[in-house]
């Protein structure tokens, strides 16, 4: 993406290392608010993206959307990593979307390949990503669901461009494939 963008638009890449991903993303968002930028693109290291991903998402942001991501398969089951909230519950359920459905409003999605206006962080209360214990489900909601729940509270719509499809890498164990006495 960086090579592809050369001469078309200016891209700055920011990385940070921290033990807890929710605190890491909160800190990165604080850093983002200190620099002048038009767009924020969150990428995950375990996903693959078309090289024109930034400019495709920029067009949606320029058309007035605050948050737009692409369609990524869930690493575990391959279903679209897109969710609707369950009314009256802090939980989410898979939303049925298909590649080629165009731009679809969603309640939540994975966080890799998501672009937003930096103003998103000014419209929401801090902390934006911080996970906390939920008594109703007796568990913690993931950082992504926490963020999108905060979007809902702030009245920020979230969109998925189902024409922009990403890949999701999965690591698996390869068992040793030899038996005793096989080496010559």
Buried (B, 14 or more C-beta within 10 A) or exposed (E): BEEBBEEEEEBEEEEEEEEEBBBBBBBBBEEBEEEEBEBBBBBBEEBBBBEBBBBBBBEBBEEEBBBBBBBBBBBEEEEBBBBBBEEEEBBBEEBEBEEEBEBBEBBBBBBBBBBBBBEBBEBBEEBBBBBEEBEEEEEEBBBBBBBBBBBEEBEBBBBBBBEBBBEBEEEEEEEEEEEEEEEE
